[in-house]
Amino acid sequence: MSSSTQPDGDAPSSSKSAFDHETGTTLPNLTGKPLPNGSVMSPQTAKEDLRSKTRGSGTEAANDVPHKEGAKHPTQGGAAFAAAVATRRVQSAEAVVIEGEFEGEGISSSKSGDVEGYPELSDAEAFEIVKRARSMLVTDKESRARRKDTPPGPSTRDTYQRKCKLVDAWMAAIQDPCDTPLKVVVSQYAPHKQSFCVMRAALKWRAIARVRSQLQALAAMQRERLCDAGWHRGLRELSRMASELQQVLDLDHAECLELSQREAVRGKSKKNTLRRLKPGWRDVFLAANEHSETYKRAGVLMRFCGLRPLELEFGVEAQLVGDQVSVQIVGAKVRETAGQPWRRFSLRANMLPAWFVAELKPGKKIYTADADNMRRHLVRISAKLYPRKYKEGQQDIILSAYVFRHALVTDLRADGWSIEDIAAVLGESASETANWYGFRSQRGTRDAEPSAAVQGSTETSRPVRPPDRSWLNNDVLTYRGKLNKARSPGRKM
């Protein structure tokens, strides 16, 4: 039996996004006007603005930025038009300019005089611009390979585009001149470190995409022998893009926090909600959740399995086997080097609601629930169980899937589960990730309750990597050396 994806009521969700505070922030002493309704490009000098009308970035990222009605699109102009045509011709070709075929001796320019009032670039200058941009991309590629990063997915790209447009709007609203407008704008997010890191990652993603696309366009123009005035405009544009990328790479959280002249805000981890909940709060939730015919089964699985919201949407398979209920979960947040495509473990049937176990007797069932609608359901239950007091400095208690996730890890630790088995239940491929969840408490405290999960029943599609303790021996030897030195004869203690 599948749970429907329709909410119990039509009431909209009152939960807020993790970044809702961004739109309500104002920059001190920089603008007194409201933000524009759309995103525009960064402010430029009069000469630079005049040049921008005839040059184009040649990137896909530029197409994501709206422009004023009646104004020429950033990708129009002789150089960008030629670059766009050439890019389409080699859309499926390898970016040879990044891999090293774009060498100094291969660069040739037609001596057509000055370009837009600037002296024509020499071959050496052109080579240095390309070399710098290519070096930045290679460095980023190597660092991502070391971290085993994977490309951002569609949802992450949408988030990055929204963040970039928001920064563009702030940049356009700056009236007072300053040397580092980007740092001034991004510094407003520094008190919230997570928001700052997401904003910086979004800007880096866009800047790298622009540099890579411009390099590909220039390589295509060179193969087509289009090394004319448009070629030089493209090189100057590449130089500007590389400088913008360097500005993003130079953004330091500590410096931006000092520039904001505000105190750092402590992160709002979902596990801190556990400290505010009374013993037995999960039983109270189940009692209230049973009134919803749509979500009562999904609520049981979330309470006992610590599911992510999206995993409920994928579907959870449950089957009664003897005195245990076997559950199999299709994992979310799965990448090549992270997550579990699927995991399976057993629950004690006598600890689950009797009506839930009775439904499983005919055979195997798959339960699903829409992730967004399930969040709204939890918000509605939270409003009933924990009326909002609106006290200054006190947050509302809002239950979420991750609150149950943190609570489950707290229970498993108190039951003596190994960190590898806990990571398997959570759907993690690295055991160290499980250390971020829950609290380390002893049985008898209000944080831990007996868990329904059966120890030793976990199965995963990938082996769970044990924690890296290679640093431990070095630290122990260092500590022992300092201790022996302190105890040596003649040394004052």
Secondary structure, DSSP 8 states (H G I E B T S, - for coil): ----SS-SS--------TTGGGTT---TTT--S---SS-------HHHHHHHTT-----HHHHTS---TTS--TT-SHHHHHHHHHHHHTTTS--HHHHT---GGG--------BTTB----HHHHHHHHHHHHHHHHHHHHHHHHHT-----HHHHHHHHHHHHHHHHHHHH--S--S-HHHHHHGGGTTSHHHHHHHHHHHHHHHHHHHHHHHHHHHHHHHTT--SHHHHHHHHHHHHHHHHHHHHHT--HHHHHHHHT--------GGGGGGGS-TTHHHHHHHHHTT-TTTHHHHHHHHHH---HHHHHH-EEEEEETTEEEEEEE-SS--SSSS-SEEEEEEEGGGS-HHHHHHHTTS-EEE---HHHHHHHHHHHHHHHS-----TT-------HHHHHHHHHHHHHHTT--HHHHHHHHT-SBGGGGGGSS----TTSTT-----B-TT--EESS--B----HHHHHHHHHHHHHHHHHTSTT---
